[in-house]
Amino acid sequence: MNTFMEWLDKQREKHRWTRAKLARMAGVSPTIIYLIARGKRVPGSLLCNGLAEALNLPREEVYRAAGLLPIYHPKEDVERGGHYLDLMKPGTRKLALAYLESLLGNEEK
């Protein structure tokens, strides 16, 4: 079984749905789920959008599970952010850090 189907079956089991019910809730034919499970078809945007809606998940999460978006690697963002800060003059760096802290404060509300 492919990793997308493993992920999808875990999500489906949380709702105690059959694959047929999952397909119905996502607005696709059960045949689509069957073909993906057998490796005969790959998930597309129509299925991913329907699954996100049915499972009440962010679309990005479903697209990542389906392999349609890259996996998020926060370490790479931290390294890139650190590199940008290193390129800045001290005054600009101080402003950039203050701005980032203000953004974080907005997310905590």
C-alpha positions as CSV (number, residue, x, y, z in Angstrom):
1,M,0.0,0.0,0.0
2,N,1.3,3.5,-0.8
3,T,2.0,6.0,1.9
4,F,-0.8,8.3,0.8
5,M,-3.3,5.4,1.3
6,E,-1.8,4.6,4.6
7,W,-2.3,8.2,5.6
8,L,-5.8,8.3,4.1
9,D,-6.9,5.1,5.9
10,K,-5.7,6.6,9.2
11,Q,-7.8,9.7,8.6
12,R,-10.8,7.7,7.5
13,E,-10.6,5.4,10.5
14,K,-10.7,8.4,12.8
15,H,-14.2,9.1,11.4
16,R,-15.1,5.4,11.4
17,W,-15.9,5.6,7.7
18,T,-15.6,2.9,5.0
19,R,-13.6,3.8,1.9
20,A,-17.0,4.1,0.1
21,K,-18.3,6.5,2.6
22,L,-15.1,8.6,2.4
23,A,-15.4,8.7,-1.3
24,R,-19.0,9.8,-1.1
25,M,-18.2,12.5,1.5
26,A,-15.3,13.7,-0.7
27,G,-17.6,13.9,-3.7
28,V,-15.8,11.3,-5.8
29,S,-16.5,7.8,-7.0
30,P,-15.4,4.9,-4.7
31,T,-13.6,3.6,-7.8
32,I,-11.1,6.6,-7.5
33,I,-10.2,5.5,-4.0
34,Y,-9.9,1.9,-5.1
35,L,-7.6,2.8,-8.0
36,I,-5.4,5.0,-5.9
37,A,-5.1,2.2,-3.3
38,R,-4.0,-0.2,-6.0
39,G,-1.5,2.2,-7.4
40,K,-3.4,2.5,-10.7
41,R,-4.1,6.2,-10.2
42,V,-2.5,9.1,-8.4
43,P,-4.5,11.6,-6.3
44,G,-5.3,14.9,-8.1
45,S,-6.6,18.3,-7.0
46,L,-10.3,17.4,-7.2
47,L,-9.8,14.5,-4.8
48,C,-7.5,16.4,-2.5
49,N,-10.0,19.3,-2.3
50,G,-12.8,17.0,-1.6
51,L,-10.9,15.1,1.1
52,A,-9.9,18.3,2.8
53,E,-13.5,19.3,3.0
54,A,-14.8,15.9,4.1
55,L,-12.1,15.4,6.7
56,N,-12.1,19.0,7.8
57,L,-8.3,19.3,7.2
58,P,-6.3,22.1,5.7
59,R,-5.9,21.6,2.0
60,E,-2.1,21.9,2.3
61,E,-2.0,18.9,4.6
62,V,-3.9,16.7,2.2
63,Y,-1.8,18.0,-0.8
64,R,1.4,17.2,1.1
65,A,0.2,13.7,2.1
66,A,-0.7,13.1,-1.6
67,G,2.8,14.2,-2.7
68,L,1.5,17.3,-4.5
69,L,3.3,19.8,-2.3
70,P,6.7,19.5,-0.8
71,I,7.0,18.4,2.8
72,Y,7.5,21.4,5.1
73,H,11.0,21.5,6.6
74,P,11.2,24.3,9.3
75,K,14.9,23.7,9.8
76,E,15.5,25.0,6.2
77,D,13.5,28.1,6.9
78,V,15.4,28.8,10.1
79,E,18.7,28.3,8.2
80,R,17.6,30.6,5.4
81,G,16.3,33.2,7.9
82,G,19.6,33.1,9.7
83,H,21.5,33.6,6.5
84,Y,19.4,36.7,5.6
85,L,20.0,38.1,9.1
86,D,23.7,37.6,8.7
87,L,23.7,39.6,5.5
88,M,22.0,42.6,7.2
89,K,23.7,45.5,8.8
90,P,23.2,45.6,12.6
91,G,20.5,48.3,12.5
92,T,18.5,46.5,9.8
93,R,18.9,43.2,11.6
94,K,17.5,44.8,14.8
95,L,14.5,46.1,12.8
96,A,13.9,42.7,11.2
97,L,14.0,40.9,14.5
98,A,11.6,43.4,16.0
99,Y,9.3,42.9,13.0
100,L,9.4,39.1,13.4
101,E,8.7,39.4,17.1
102,S,5.6,41.6,16.3
103,L,4.4,39.0,13.8
104,L,4.8,36.3,16.5
105,G,2.8,38.4,18.9
106,N,0.0,38.7,16.4
107,E,-0.2,34.9,16.0
108,E,-0.3,34.3,19.8
109,K,-3.5,36.3,20.1
